[in-house]
C-alpha cells in the first residue's frame, strides 16, 4: 500500500483557474494533475542531474552529441 502525505502549495489565482478547468475538461481531480506534474518535474530534474554527471565521461569517450550516442547504440 502506498502512503501519501498532503502539502499546501500557494499558486496564483489565474493558474488555479486554469488548473481547475484542465481538471474538469479531463475528468480528473486537481490533486491528480498536480501529483502527476510534480512526479514528471522530479523525473526530469533527476535526469538532468544524471546527465550532467555523465556528460564529461561521454565526451572523453568521443560522444559529443546525442546523435553520436544514437549511432553507437543502433
Buried (B, 14 or more C-beta within 10 A) or exposed (E): EEEEEEEEEEEEEEEEEEBEEEBEEEEEEEEEBBEEEEEEEEEEEEEEEEEEEEEEEBEEEEBEEEEBEEEEEE
